[in-house]
Amino acid sequence: MPVDLVIFDVDGVLKEVVDPYMLLHRHFGTVEEGKRHFRAFREGHITYHEFAQLDAWSWRGQRVEKIKAISRQTPYMPGAFRAAAGLQDRDVPFVLLSSGFDLNVEEVANDLGAKGWCANILHRDGGRIAGGMTVRVPYGGKGPIVREIIRRWEVDPARVLAVGDSDTDIRMFEQTGHALAVRPRSEAVSAAAAATLPDLHGFLDFIDSL
């Protein structure tokens, strides 16, 4: 195989929901808060770290198991389980890298058999959300994390495949020898990838064609 490691984004790639934060806002009735927080970040009034704390504070006191259940109910991208099983059959490990939150990403990793994952961490107080977040994957900050993943796995960057869907994943594509866009959300994402797919049904054909 010309690929020794695959790095998947999660939201919009392995799961169909593209914004897990807004998913929680819709469920808990805090949509306007969420929009206000993100607008303040995009306009440069607050940092991404501050944005993350505000979002997490919106859900303080909510049960951890409730948030897991909400995330668990969201559908996987068609072909996700076949893609994961196919990589395992080909002895190609894969890891997940997401700017989403751990309560979702960890379960996706377990369901699909990923060898590791990295996401933002929602703080907890017992079985409830404490209202804070540890930012491990800042908005637009996947590039350095991909370099660190490659270093830890001791693989040649030219033999790594990155799979994403959004403009923030372009920084991931730039660090790897192969890039695939799944349901790309902009022309820039499509242009930065070697190929695009509407879902993951064609993923193994793409891998085998490399």
Buried (B, 14 or more C-beta within 10 A) or exposed (E): EEBBBBBBBBBBBBBBBBBBBBBBBEBBEBBEBBEEBBEBBEEEEBBBEBBBBBBBBBBEEBBBEBBBEBBEEBEBBEBBBEBBEBBBEEEBBBBBBBBBBBBBBBBBBEBBEBBBBBBBBBEBEEEBBBBBBBBBBBBBBBBEBBBEBBEEBEBEBEBBBBBBBBBBBBBBBBBBBBBBBBBBBEEEBEEBBBBBBEBBBBBBEBBEEB
